[in-house]
Amino acid sequence: MHGEYKVPGGKLVVVDLEEKDGRIAGFHLAGDFFLEPDDALDDIDAAVNGLPVESDVPTIAAAIRAALPEGAQLLGFTPEAVATAIRRALVTAPGWGDFEWEVVHDAAVSPRMNLALDEVLTARVGAGLRKPTLRLWEWNENAVVIGSFQSLRNEVDPAGAAKFGFDVVRRISGGGAMLMAADSIVTYSLYVPASLVAGMTFADSYAFLDDWVLQALRSLGIDAVYQPLNDIAGPHGKIGGAAQKRLANGGVLHHATLSYDMDGQMLTEVLRIGREKLSDKGTVSAAKRVDPLRSQTGLPRDAVIQRFIDTFTTLYGATTGHITEEEYAEAEALVASKFATDAWLQRVP
C-alpha cells in the first residue's frame, strides 16, 4: 500500500506499507523533508510497524513521537503528517493528480444563486455527474453571507445592512459571516469527492484543500500561512477564512473568502462583531482583523483571480469549464425553494 500527504506549507510525506494479520508491516517512510539525526528514520519505521491497521491519526502520531530520540528535529513535517499519510494508504485515498479538474469563472449571478450553485455542484460531483471543480465567484448584488449555524440577529445589524445596501443570505456551510461587497473580496469554491480527503482529520482537510492558494499567494509576494482551523493569514494579519460542507452522497464543498479591499468602518456597522471574538484575535478593532490583498499586492482584483486560476491549472492540469444550463436551472429552483425563503434565513433567528 502506498500513501502520500503534502504538508500545507511544508514537505511531501510518502509511506509504503503492508497489512499482515490486522497489523502494519513492512513500513517505510520517505519524502523531501528534513530529519535529524538520520537514524531517527529507523525509529519512526520501527514505531509504526506492528500497530493495528485501525489505528487513528492521534494513536499513530503518539507512537512516533514516543519513539523519537531526545532532541530529534523534524523539519517540514510532523508525526501527525506521517500518520495522515498512513491512513490515506490504508484507505487507498487518491491524490489531486488522480482526478480530471475543471476551473469555472463564469458571469456574475446573485449571492443566492452562488450559494445554490455551491449545493448543486457539490451534489453533482458527489454523484459522479461533474468533474471535480474549482469555481471563482462573481456576483451582482451586495450581501452579507452568514454561516449555517449563526444567529441572524446576533450577527447582522439590520440598520447597518440597510444603510450600505446589503441583503442577508445564509449558506449551507458553517463558520462566520462574510461581507460580499462589490469588488472587495475573492471567493472560490472547491467541489471534490470525499475520497480526496479520505484518511484525514476534518481539520487537516482544511489546510490540505487550501494549500494551492497558499502557493498562489506566495507567488504574489505574500508570505501566506494557514492558521487552524480555517484562517489564511499573512504577516500583517488575517487574509481570509474557509468553510466546508459534506453531503451524504460523498460530495465535499470547500469554499473560502479572501479580502481584496475593505472598508473597516462599514464592516463594524453591518456586522455585530462581539468583543470576545475580537479579543480572541488579539485586536481591538475589526478593521485591523483583515489584511486586504490589494494593499499587499498592488494588483487589480482580476489579476489576483487570474493568478489563482493559473496556479491551480499548473498544479493539477485543470481545464476551463462552465456551468451548464441544467445546473443553472437546478440552482434557480433551489433559490426559490430554499435560499430565498424566510424559513431558511431565519432557521437560527
Residue frames as qw, qx, qy, qz and C-alpha x, y, z in Angstrom:
[[0.000, 0.888, 0.460, 0.000, 0.00, 0.00, 0.00],
 [0.434, 0.153, 0.037, 0.887, 1.20, 3.49, -0.85],
 [0.120, -0.885, -0.444, 0.073, 0.16, 6.82, 0.63],
 [0.414, 0.245, -0.011, 0.876, 1.20, 10.43, 0.19],
 [0.198, -0.877, -0.418, 0.127, 0.44, 13.63, 2.07],
 [0.391, 0.475, -0.027, 0.788, 1.72, 17.08, 1.16],
 [0.343, -0.552, -0.479, 0.590, 2.06, 19.10, 4.36],
 [0.169, 0.916, 0.288, 0.223, 0.46, 22.53, 3.76],
 [0.043, -0.957, 0.255, -0.131, 3.36, 24.93, 3.61],
 [0.558, -0.568, 0.604, 0.050, 5.75, 22.03, 4.22],
 [0.060, 0.438, -0.833, -0.332, 7.11, 18.91, 2.58],
 [0.793, 0.077, -0.403, -0.451, 5.83, 15.74, 0.93],
 [0.464, -0.340, 0.769, -0.280, 5.45, 12.68, 3.16],
 [0.708, 0.243, -0.534, -0.393, 5.44, 9.29, 1.38],
 [0.529, -0.329, 0.723, -0.300, 4.72, 5.93, 3.03],
 [0.656, 0.180, -0.653, -0.333, 4.74, 2.34, 1.85],
 [0.401, -0.276, 0.734, -0.473, 3.39, -0.50, 3.95],
 [0.448, -0.071, -0.836, -0.308, 1.72, -3.87, 4.04],
 [0.655, -0.355, 0.228, -0.627, -1.04, -5.36, 6.18],
 [0.503, 0.130, -0.853, 0.041, -0.39, -8.67, 7.95],
 [0.422, -0.375, -0.792, 0.233, -2.81, -10.22, 10.42],
 [0.220, -0.877, -0.416, -0.093, -4.51, -6.90, 11.03],
 [0.459, -0.754, 0.054, 0.468, -1.28, -5.01, 11.72],
 [0.381, 0.892, -0.220, -0.100, 1.01, -2.68, 9.77],
 [0.826, -0.251, 0.368, 0.346, 4.11, -4.40, 8.42],
 [0.640, 0.242, 0.360, 0.634, 6.99, -3.56, 6.09],
 [0.038, 0.964, 0.249, -0.089, 6.52, 0.14, 6.80],
 [0.583, -0.019, 0.118, 0.804, 8.92, 2.64, 5.23],
 [0.031, 0.913, 0.240, -0.329, 8.81, 6.43, 5.40],
 [0.539, 0.117, 0.307, 0.775, 10.25, 8.67, 2.68],
 [0.110, 0.925, 0.363, -0.016, 9.88, 12.24, 1.45],
 [0.475, 0.571, -0.049, 0.668, 11.60, 15.55, 0.76],
 [0.477, -0.862, -0.065, -0.158, 11.53, 16.61, 4.43],
 [0.303, 0.592, -0.595, 0.451, 14.49, 17.12, 6.76],
 [0.850, -0.483, -0.146, -0.153, 15.19, 14.92, 9.77],
 [0.315, 0.546, -0.633, 0.448, 17.97, 14.93, 12.34],
 [0.239, -0.519, 0.748, 0.339, 19.52, 12.65, 13.39],
 [0.445, 0.273, -0.667, -0.531, 19.48, 10.43, 10.27],
 [0.237, -0.024, -0.970, 0.046, 18.80, 7.24, 12.18],
 [0.361, 0.188, 0.498, -0.766, 15.57, 8.71, 13.59],
 [0.598, 0.221, -0.428, -0.641, 14.05, 7.49, 10.32],
 [0.450, 0.041, -0.892, 0.011, 14.61, 3.91, 11.51],
 [0.048, 0.126, 0.720, -0.681, 12.98, 4.79, 14.84],
 [0.514, 0.229, 0.041, -0.826, 9.89, 6.05, 13.06],
 [0.604, 0.167, -0.672, -0.394, 9.67, 2.93, 10.89],
 [0.308, -0.006, -0.906, 0.291, 10.01, 0.69, 13.94],
 [0.224, 0.136, 0.519, -0.814, 7.33, 2.65, 15.85],
 [0.612, 0.225, -0.143, -0.745, 4.78, 2.18, 13.08],
 [0.533, 0.148, -0.809, -0.201, 5.44, -1.47, 12.29],
 [0.255, -0.158, -0.899, 0.317, 3.15, -3.66, 14.37],
 [0.278, 0.145, 0.326, -0.892, 0.47, -1.05, 15.01],
 [0.426, 0.442, 0.778, -0.135, -3.12, -2.22, 14.40],
 [0.233, 0.270, 0.544, 0.760, -4.35, -1.18, 10.95],
 [0.154, -0.792, -0.538, -0.244, -7.34, 0.56, 12.54],
 [0.448, -0.440, -0.238, 0.741, -5.07, 2.94, 14.50],
 [0.202, 0.928, 0.306, 0.072, -6.20, 6.54, 14.05],
 [0.419, 0.729, -0.151, 0.520, -4.02, 9.60, 13.41],
 [0.343, -0.800, 0.320, -0.373, -3.53, 10.57, 17.09],
 [0.917, -0.310, 0.251, 0.003, -2.56, 6.99, 18.02],
 [0.839, 0.355, 0.046, 0.410, -0.01, 6.66, 15.23],
 [0.200, 0.816, -0.179, 0.512, 1.42, 10.13, 15.88],
 [0.589, -0.713, 0.284, -0.251, 1.78, 9.38, 19.60],
 [0.957, -0.104, 0.193, 0.191, 3.68, 6.16, 18.84],
 [0.645, 0.566, -0.026, 0.512, 6.06, 8.01, 16.51],
 [0.096, -0.854, 0.204, -0.469, 6.62, 10.84, 18.97],
 [0.778, -0.566, 0.251, -0.109, 7.38, 8.39, 21.79],
 [0.934, 0.061, 0.172, 0.309, 9.98, 6.62, 19.64],
 [0.429, 0.813, -0.111, 0.378, 11.91, 9.71, 18.55],
 [0.675, -0.110, -0.352, 0.639, 15.28, 10.24, 20.26],
 [0.252, -0.825, -0.259, 0.435, 15.62, 13.22, 22.54],
 [0.143, -0.648, 0.251, 0.705, 16.34, 16.38, 20.56],
 [0.451, 0.275, 0.723, 0.445, 15.19, 14.97, 17.23],
 [0.155, 0.485, -0.043, -0.859, 14.36, 17.68, 14.67],
 [0.427, 0.462, 0.749, 0.210, 11.53, 17.20, 12.17],
 [0.026, 0.480, -0.115, -0.870, 11.56, 19.98, 9.58],
 [0.345, 0.179, -0.522, -0.759, 8.76, 20.31, 7.04],
 [0.642, -0.211, -0.653, -0.341, 6.66, 17.53, 8.55],
 [0.438, -0.421, 0.502, -0.616, 5.23, 16.21, 11.82],
 [0.169, -0.017, 0.977, -0.129, 4.28, 12.85, 13.33],
 [0.509, 0.475, 0.492, -0.523, 0.67, 13.76, 12.51],
 [0.475, 0.615, -0.360, -0.517, 1.62, 14.21, 8.84],
 [0.113, 0.286, -0.945, -0.114, 3.15, 10.72, 8.78],
 [0.312, 0.219, 0.842, -0.381, 0.03, 9.34, 10.43],
 [0.535, 0.569, 0.139, -0.610, -2.19, 11.05, 7.87],
 [0.385, 0.507, -0.663, -0.395, -0.18, 9.53, 5.00],
 [0.055, -0.089, 0.988, -0.112, -0.55, 6.12, 6.65],
 [0.446, 0.394, 0.621, -0.510, -4.32, 6.47, 6.99],
 [0.524, 0.609, -0.176, -0.569, -4.54, 7.53, 3.35],
 [0.213, 0.374, -0.875, -0.222, -2.52, 4.46, 2.33],
 [0.200, 0.082, 0.936, -0.277, -4.78, 2.15, 4.32],
 [0.483, 0.564, 0.505, -0.440, -7.94, 3.53, 2.67],
 [0.516, 0.204, 0.572, 0.604, -6.21, 3.83, -0.76],
 [0.124, 0.853, 0.265, -0.433, -7.02, 7.54, -0.98],
 [0.626, 0.550, 0.258, 0.488, -6.35, 9.19, -4.35],
 [0.354, -0.422, -0.034, 0.834, -4.34, 12.37, -4.77],
 [0.272, 0.695, 0.041, -0.665, -5.01, 15.57, -6.72],
 [0.134, 0.465, -0.672, -0.561, -3.37, 14.12, -9.81],
 [0.198, 0.133, 0.969, 0.060, -5.77, 11.17, -9.91],
 [0.307, 0.689, 0.583, -0.302, -8.67, 13.40, -10.99],
 [0.296, 0.409, 0.405, 0.762, -9.54, 15.48, -14.04],
 [0.141, -0.562, -0.416, 0.701, -10.20, 19.04, -12.85],
 [0.218, 0.701, 0.424, 0.531, -12.21, 21.93, -14.25],
 [0.204, -0.306, -0.270, 0.890, -11.90, 25.62, -13.42],
 [0.074, 0.725, 0.619, 0.294, -15.06, 27.71, -13.74],
 [0.164, -0.380, -0.183, 0.892, -15.11, 31.52, -13.78],
 [0.142, 0.553, 0.702, 0.426, -18.46, 32.44, -15.30],
 [0.055, -0.536, -0.155, -0.828, -20.57, 35.60, -15.40],
 [0.106, -0.127, 0.570, -0.805, -21.89, 37.22, -12.23],
 [0.450, -0.469, -0.691, -0.317, -25.02, 35.87, -10.56],
 [0.451, -0.721, 0.050, -0.524, -26.80, 36.87, -7.36],
 [0.125, -0.471, 0.778, -0.398, -25.35, 35.84, -3.99],
 [0.769, -0.020, 0.458, -0.446, -28.30, 33.45, -3.54],
 [0.866, 0.448, -0.167, -0.147, -27.52, 31.83, -6.89],
 [0.297, 0.614, -0.691, 0.239, -23.88, 31.46, -5.86],
 [0.418, -0.303, 0.724, -0.457, -24.98, 29.66, -2.71],
 [0.867, 0.211, 0.259, -0.370, -27.42, 27.44, -4.60],
 [0.692, 0.584, -0.422, -0.038, -24.75, 26.60, -7.18],
 [0.060, -0.537, 0.784, -0.306, -22.48, 25.50, -4.34],
 [0.659, -0.061, 0.637, -0.396, -25.04, 22.95, -3.23],
 [0.840, 0.462, 0.048, -0.279, -25.92, 21.82, -6.77],
 [0.535, 0.660, -0.527, 0.034, -22.34, 21.41, -7.98],
 [0.237, -0.452, 0.798, -0.319, -21.22, 19.64, -4.79],
 [0.774, 0.098, 0.505, -0.368, -24.07, 17.16, -5.17],
 [0.788, 0.572, -0.133, -0.182, -23.21, 16.58, -8.82],
 [0.256, 0.630, -0.719, 0.143, -19.55, 15.88, -8.05],
 [0.458, -0.262, 0.755, -0.388, -20.61, 13.51, -5.28],
 [0.813, 0.290, 0.392, -0.317, -22.90, 11.70, -7.71],
 [0.564, -0.124, 0.642, 0.505, -20.22, 11.49, -10.40],
 [0.442, 0.755, 0.479, 0.077, -22.13, 13.82, -12.76],
 [0.205, 0.960, -0.136, 0.131, -19.44, 16.53, -12.81],
 [0.712, 0.265, -0.376, 0.530, -15.65, 16.55, -12.69],
 [0.502, -0.596, -0.295, 0.553, -14.08, 17.90, -9.50],
 [0.270, 0.759, 0.273, 0.526, -14.20, 21.66, -9.94],
 [0.314, -0.357, -0.248, 0.844, -12.73, 24.95, -8.74],
 [0.125, 0.769, 0.497, 0.381, -15.19, 27.83, -9.19],
 [0.240, -0.083, -0.188, 0.949, -14.37, 31.52, -8.76],
 [0.066, 0.720, 0.653, -0.227, -17.42, 33.52, -7.71],
 [0.063, 0.136, 0.146, 0.978, -18.74, 36.70, -9.29],
 [0.032, -0.605, -0.753, 0.257, -21.90, 38.43, -8.02],
 [0.109, 0.468, 0.343, 0.807, -24.12, 41.36, -8.97],
 [0.445, -0.768, -0.197, -0.415, -25.56, 42.41, -5.58],
 [0.066, 0.490, -0.647, 0.580, -24.04, 43.25, -2.19],
 [0.808, -0.380, -0.341, -0.293, -24.80, 40.74, 0.54],
 [0.301, -0.542, 0.700, -0.355, -23.86, 39.52, 3.99],
 [0.781, 0.051, -0.592, -0.194, -23.46, 35.74, 3.88],
 [0.491, -0.547, 0.520, -0.436, -23.89, 34.16, 7.31],
 [0.108, 0.256, -0.961, 0.012, -22.88, 30.65, 8.33],
 [0.504, -0.251, -0.745, -0.358, -25.36, 27.80, 8.51],
 [0.549, -0.457, -0.656, 0.244, -25.48, 27.84, 12.30],
 [0.209, 0.035, -0.237, 0.948, -25.15, 31.55, 13.03],
 [0.027, 0.687, 0.622, -0.374, -27.87, 33.58, 14.70],
 [0.303, 0.651, 0.380, 0.583, -29.22, 36.17, 12.28],
 [0.237, -0.934, -0.165, -0.208, -29.99, 38.75, 14.95],
 [0.671, -0.651, 0.135, 0.329, -26.66, 38.28, 16.70],
 [0.674, -0.027, 0.380, 0.633, -24.52, 38.60, 13.56],
 [0.258, 0.413, 0.420, 0.766, -26.11, 41.33, 11.46],
 [0.015, 0.455, 0.345, -0.821, -27.17, 44.88, 12.32],
 [0.393, 0.628, 0.654, 0.157, -30.28, 45.50, 10.16],
 [0.069, 0.954, 0.091, -0.277, -29.81, 49.28, 10.22],
 [0.267, -0.633, 0.544, 0.482, -26.20, 48.98, 9.08],
 [0.459, 0.144, 0.803, 0.353, -27.08, 46.48, 6.36],
 [0.308, 0.806, 0.506, 0.013, -29.82, 48.77, 5.05],
 [0.103, -0.896, 0.120, 0.415, -27.57, 51.85, 5.21],
 [0.161, -0.553, 0.661, 0.481, -24.94, 50.27, 2.96],
 [0.697, 0.374, -0.263, -0.553, -27.34, 48.28, 0.76],
 [0.099, 0.298, -0.949, 0.010, -26.56, 44.74, 1.91],
 [0.833, -0.159, -0.278, -0.451, -29.01, 41.87, 1.62],
 [0.380, -0.459, 0.758, -0.266, -28.59, 38.99, 4.09],
 [0.847, 0.171, -0.404, -0.301, -28.36, 35.35, 2.97],
 [0.664, -0.480, 0.553, -0.153, -27.43, 32.07, 4.66],
 [0.466, 0.475, -0.713, -0.218, -25.10, 29.40, 3.24],
 [0.927, -0.159, -0.274, -0.199, -25.04, 25.62, 3.84],
 [0.692, 0.157, -0.500, 0.497, -21.58, 25.54, 5.46],
 [0.535, -0.731, -0.315, 0.283, -20.70, 26.58, 8.98],
 [0.524, 0.063, -0.008, 0.849, -18.28, 29.31, 10.02],
 [0.107, -0.558, -0.301, 0.766, -18.61, 33.05, 10.30],
 [0.395, 0.834, 0.331, -0.198, -20.23, 35.86, 8.37],
 [0.493, -0.071, 0.364, 0.787, -18.63, 37.35, 5.28],
 [0.221, 0.756, 0.156, -0.596, -19.30, 40.75, 3.75],
 [0.574, 0.253, 0.605, 0.491, -19.68, 40.41, -0.03],
 [0.145, 0.825, 0.058, -0.543, -19.26, 43.98, -1.24],
 [0.736, 0.672, 0.070, 0.041, -18.68, 44.65, -4.92],
 [0.610, 0.644, -0.306, 0.346, -15.06, 44.09, -5.97],
 [0.310, -0.771, 0.411, -0.374, -13.95, 43.81, -2.32],
 [0.681, -0.352, 0.631, -0.119, -13.33, 40.07, -1.93],
 [0.450, 0.351, -0.753, -0.328, -12.17, 36.97, -3.79],
 [0.718, -0.131, 0.539, -0.421, -14.31, 33.89, -3.15],
 [0.446, 0.314, -0.768, -0.336, -13.77, 30.42, -4.55],
 [0.836, -0.159, 0.344, -0.396, -15.41, 27.03, -4.09],
 [0.141, 0.349, -0.910, -0.174, -13.91, 23.58, -4.49],
 [0.871, -0.007, 0.103, -0.480, -16.27, 20.70, -5.26],
 [0.214, 0.478, -0.852, -0.006, -14.42, 17.44, -4.62],
 [0.822, -0.184, -0.500, -0.199, -15.19, 13.76, -3.94],
 [0.657, -0.696, 0.210, -0.198, -14.79, 12.69, -0.32],
 [0.960, 0.014, 0.010, 0.278, -12.12, 10.20, -1.41],
 [0.445, 0.688, -0.200, 0.537, -9.67, 13.08, -1.97],
 [0.178, -0.647, 0.439, -0.597, -9.61, 13.80, 1.78],
 [0.920, -0.254, -0.261, -0.143, -10.03, 10.21, 2.96],
 [0.810, -0.084, -0.347, 0.464, -7.87, 9.32, 5.94],
 [0.216, 0.359, -0.213, 0.883, -7.53, 12.94, 7.03],
 [0.102, -0.504, -0.629, 0.583, -8.93, 14.55, 10.12],
 [0.192, 0.865, 0.456, 0.081, -11.55, 17.19, 9.40],
 [0.214, -0.902, 0.100, 0.360, -9.09, 19.90, 10.49],
 [0.475, -0.330, 0.588, 0.566, -6.30, 18.58, 8.26],
 [0.454, 0.504, 0.656, 0.331, -8.58, 18.57, 5.24],
 [0.077, 0.963, 0.177, -0.188, -8.99, 22.35, 5.50],
 [0.243, -0.755, 0.433, 0.429, -5.29, 23.02, 5.17],
 [0.531, -0.007, 0.758, 0.378, -4.89, 20.30, 2.51],
 [0.401, 0.672, 0.594, 0.188, -7.59, 21.75, 0.25],
 [0.076, 0.993, 0.063, -0.071, -6.21, 25.28, 0.54],
 [0.658, -0.416, 0.319, 0.540, -2.51, 24.51, 0.04],
 [0.521, 0.433, 0.450, 0.582, -2.74, 25.53, -3.63],
 [0.018, 0.932, 0.226, 0.282, -3.98, 29.01, -2.73],
 [0.548, -0.755, 0.162, 0.322, -1.09, 29.47, -0.30],
 [0.640, -0.036, 0.449, 0.622, 1.21, 28.77, -3.24],
 [0.283, 0.724, 0.416, 0.471, -0.70, 31.28, -5.37],
 [0.266, -0.959, -0.092, -0.015, -0.44, 33.95, -2.67],
 [0.638, -0.536, 0.291, 0.470, 3.28, 33.32, -2.22],
 [0.567, 0.294, 0.459, 0.618, 3.78, 33.73, -5.97],
 [0.054, 0.875, 0.277, 0.394, 2.26, 37.22, -5.49],
 [0.297, 0.486, -0.396, 0.720, 4.83, 38.03, -2.82],
 [0.585, -0.554, 0.138, -0.576, 2.64, 37.33, 0.22],
 [0.181, 0.274, -0.902, 0.282, 4.13, 35.09, 2.90],
 [0.710, -0.251, -0.129, -0.645, 0.83, 33.27, 3.40],
 [0.074, 0.157, -0.943, 0.283, 0.29, 30.63, 6.06],
 [0.576, -0.401, -0.577, -0.419, -2.61, 28.53, 7.26],
 [0.129, -0.275, 0.627, -0.717, -3.83, 29.10, 10.82],
 [0.254, -0.294, -0.920, -0.052, -6.05, 26.31, 12.21],
 [0.639, 0.208, 0.740, -0.022, -8.89, 25.75, 11.97],
 [0.526, 0.600, 0.562, 0.217, -9.81, 27.73, 8.91],
 [0.035, 0.949, -0.004, -0.315, -7.89, 31.00, 8.51],
 [0.727, 0.381, 0.111, 0.561, -5.48, 32.10, 5.78],
 [0.297, -0.921, -0.044, 0.249, -3.13, 34.78, 7.06],
 [0.605, 0.612, -0.148, 0.487, -0.16, 36.92, 6.06],
 [0.509, 0.046, -0.427, 0.746, 2.50, 38.72, 8.07],
 [0.084, -0.198, 0.144, -0.966, 0.13, 41.60, 8.82],
 [0.496, 0.058, 0.502, -0.706, -2.98, 39.67, 9.77],
 [0.557, 0.290, 0.772, -0.096, -5.85, 37.55, 8.54],
 [0.090, 0.189, -0.555, -0.805, -6.49, 37.48, 4.78],
 [0.646, -0.049, -0.374, -0.663, -9.48, 35.17, 4.70],
 [0.464, -0.179, 0.777, -0.386, -11.22, 32.08, 6.00],
 [0.358, 0.077, -0.823, -0.433, -12.61, 28.78, 4.74],
 [0.639, -0.044, 0.487, -0.594, -15.66, 26.64, 5.44],
 [0.143, 0.126, -0.934, -0.303, -16.83, 23.15, 4.46],
 [0.744, 0.046, 0.285, -0.602, -19.98, 21.12, 3.96],
 [0.019, -0.208, 0.956, 0.207, -20.00, 17.38, 3.33],
 [0.704, 0.061, -0.134, -0.694, -23.00, 15.83, 1.60],
 [0.783, -0.153, 0.552, -0.242, -24.31, 12.34, 2.22],
 [0.884, 0.458, 0.086, -0.047, -23.61, 11.30, -1.40],
 [0.823, -0.131, 0.162, 0.528, -19.85, 11.84, -0.99],
 [0.362, 0.722, 0.111, 0.579, -19.57, 15.37, -2.34],
 [0.509, -0.521, -0.265, 0.632, -17.44, 17.84, -0.36],
 [0.188, 0.896, 0.157, 0.370, -17.83, 21.61, -0.61],
 [0.587, -0.431, -0.124, 0.674, -14.82, 23.65, 0.48],
 [0.283, 0.804, 0.228, 0.471, -15.06, 27.38, -0.07],
 [0.521, -0.391, -0.201, 0.732, -13.01, 30.34, 1.08],
 [0.150, 0.938, 0.231, 0.208, -13.33, 34.11, 1.06],
 [0.610, -0.160, -0.063, 0.774, -10.27, 36.36, 0.96],
 [0.015, 0.900, 0.236, -0.367, -10.42, 40.11, 1.45],
 [0.595, 0.433, 0.228, 0.638, -9.24, 42.14, -1.54],
 [0.071, 0.370, -0.104, 0.920, -10.24, 45.58, -0.29],
 [0.387, -0.535, -0.734, 0.157, -12.15, 46.50, 2.85],
 [0.164, -0.622, 0.035, -0.765, -13.97, 49.40, 4.45],
 [0.336, -0.046, -0.810, 0.479, -13.36, 48.66, 8.12],
 [0.247, 0.058, 0.359, -0.898, -15.92, 51.17, 9.33],
 [0.666, 0.041, -0.347, -0.658, -18.63, 49.66, 7.11],
 [0.564, 0.021, -0.824, 0.057, -17.76, 46.18, 8.42],
 [0.135, -0.082, -0.721, 0.675, -18.29, 47.25, 12.02],
 [0.409, 0.112, 0.146, -0.894, -21.63, 48.88, 11.19],
 [0.703, 0.095, -0.466, -0.528, -23.04, 45.92, 9.25],
 [0.726, -0.053, -0.679, 0.095, -21.73, 43.02, 11.36],
 [0.583, -0.736, 0.136, -0.316, -22.22, 42.70, 15.10],
 [0.698, 0.300, -0.558, 0.334, -18.68, 41.60, 15.91],
 [0.680, -0.709, -0.169, -0.079, -18.55, 40.84, 19.62],
 [0.134, -0.860, 0.466, -0.160, -15.73, 41.83, 21.94],
 [0.809, -0.303, 0.503, 0.012, -14.96, 38.18, 22.68],
 [0.843, 0.435, 0.231, 0.217, -14.24, 37.46, 19.02],
 [0.312, 0.886, -0.200, 0.280, -12.03, 40.50, 18.68],
 [0.418, -0.741, 0.502, -0.154, -10.10, 39.75, 21.86],
 [0.912, -0.045, 0.401, 0.071, -9.62, 36.17, 20.72],
 [0.728, 0.587, 0.097, 0.341, -7.90, 37.52, 17.58],
 [0.620, -0.328, -0.075, 0.708, -5.69, 39.76, 19.69],
 [0.193, 0.327, 0.253, 0.890, -7.02, 43.00, 18.23],
 [0.037, 0.452, 0.521, -0.723, -9.12, 45.91, 19.39],
 [0.382, 0.503, -0.083, -0.771, -10.51, 46.96, 16.01],
 [0.789, 0.334, 0.510, -0.068, -12.46, 44.93, 13.48],
 [0.503, 0.844, -0.136, -0.124, -10.85, 47.00, 10.74],
 [0.032, -0.718, 0.695, 0.019, -7.45, 45.62, 11.74],
 [0.759, -0.128, 0.619, -0.155, -8.55, 41.98, 11.68],
 [0.803, 0.433, 0.391, 0.122, -8.47, 41.54, 7.90],
 [0.287, -0.584, 0.401, 0.645, -5.47, 42.32, 5.70],
 [0.688, 0.630, 0.180, -0.311, -6.65, 43.05, 2.14],
 [0.794, 0.117, 0.406, 0.436, -4.90, 41.60, -0.90],
 [0.380, 0.867, 0.156, 0.284, -4.98, 44.93, -2.71],
 [0.235, -0.936, 0.258, -0.051, -2.68, 46.63, -0.20],
 [0.703, -0.442, 0.519, 0.203, -0.23, 43.72, -0.25],
 [0.689, 0.196, 0.564, 0.410, -0.04, 43.10, -4.00],
 [0.041, 0.538, -0.159, -0.826, -0.97, 46.40, -5.64],
 [0.050, 0.043, 0.841, 0.537, -2.75, 44.33, -8.29],
 [0.560, -0.062, -0.169, -0.809, -6.29, 44.66, -9.68],
 [0.707, -0.099, 0.565, -0.414, -8.73, 42.07, -8.33],
 [0.875, 0.423, -0.050, -0.230, -8.96, 40.41, -11.78],
 [0.436, 0.630, -0.627, 0.142, -5.20, 39.89, -11.81],
 [0.343, -0.368, 0.761, -0.410, -5.30, 38.20, -8.40],
 [0.837, 0.162, 0.355, -0.384, -8.08, 35.89, -9.59],
 [0.756, 0.570, -0.303, -0.104, -6.15, 35.06, -12.76],
 [0.121, 0.570, -0.774, 0.249, -3.10, 34.13, -10.67],
 [0.619, -0.139, 0.646, -0.424, -5.31, 31.79, -8.63],
 [0.871, 0.389, 0.106, -0.280, -6.60, 30.16, -11.82],
 [0.542, 0.665, -0.512, 0.036, -3.12, 29.89, -13.35],
 [0.165, -0.494, 0.791, -0.320, -1.66, 28.35, -10.18],
 [0.738, 0.021, 0.557, -0.379, -4.42, 25.76, -9.84],
 [0.817, 0.532, -0.067, -0.213, -4.25, 24.91, -13.55],
 [0.358, 0.669, -0.642, 0.113, -0.48, 24.48, -13.48],
 [0.329, -0.387, 0.781, -0.363, -0.51, 22.33, -10.34],
 [0.574, 0.101, 0.756, -0.299, -3.35, 19.99, -11.28],
 [0.134, 0.013, 0.794, 0.593, -3.69, 20.13, -15.06],
 [0.307, 0.560, 0.615, -0.462, -7.15, 21.69, -14.89],
 [0.195, 0.299, 0.595, 0.720, -9.11, 22.70, -17.97],
 [0.231, 0.035, 0.096, -0.968, -11.58, 25.55, -18.41],
 [0.041, -0.396, -0.914, -0.079, -15.18, 24.60, -17.73],
 [0.264, -0.222, -0.079, -0.935, -18.57, 26.25, -17.44],
 [0.378, 0.180, 0.722, -0.552, -21.79, 25.81, -15.52],
 [0.041, 0.225, 0.839, 0.494, -24.37, 24.09, -17.69],
 [0.392, -0.279, -0.221, -0.848, -27.88, 25.32, -18.39],
 [0.709, -0.346, -0.597, -0.145, -29.19, 22.31, -16.49],
 [0.527, -0.199, -0.518, 0.643, -27.09, 23.23, -13.45],
 [0.043, -0.119, 0.074, -0.989, -28.27, 26.85, -13.60],
 [0.559, -0.330, -0.417, -0.636, -31.90, 25.70, -13.77],
 [0.697, -0.326, -0.616, 0.168, -31.44, 23.38, -10.81],
 [0.354, -0.097, -0.381, 0.849, -29.84, 26.21, -8.82],
 [0.238, -0.240, -0.136, -0.931, -32.64, 28.64, -9.69],
 [0.673, -0.393, -0.523, -0.343, -35.19, 26.14, -8.40],
 [0.644, -0.267, -0.539, 0.472, -33.16, 25.76, -5.20],
 [0.094, 0.126, -0.168, 0.973, -33.08, 29.54, -4.70],
 [0.479, -0.328, -0.276, -0.766, -36.89, 29.62, -4.89],
 [0.789, -0.347, -0.478, -0.169, -37.42, 26.63, -2.59],
 [0.769, -0.355, -0.323, 0.422, -34.66, 27.32, -0.07],
 [0.519, -0.056, -0.120, 0.844, -32.18, 30.18, -0.23],
 [0.061, -0.348, -0.161, -0.922, -34.73, 32.96, -0.87],
 [0.545, -0.567, -0.554, -0.274, -37.13, 31.78, 1.85],
 [0.330, -0.704, 0.295, -0.555, -37.58, 33.23, 5.32],
 [0.946, -0.304, 0.014, -0.111, -37.62, 29.68, 6.71],
 [0.851, 0.198, -0.157, 0.461, -34.01, 29.19, 5.62],
 [0.224, 0.630, -0.219, 0.710, -32.77, 32.64, 6.54],
 [0.459, -0.585, 0.255, -0.618, -34.43, 32.51, 9.95],
 [0.843, -0.077, -0.532, -0.007, -33.51, 28.89, 10.75],
 [0.555, -0.333, -0.437, 0.624, -31.42, 30.33, 13.61],
 [0.022, 0.916, 0.328, 0.229, -33.17, 33.65, 14.37]]
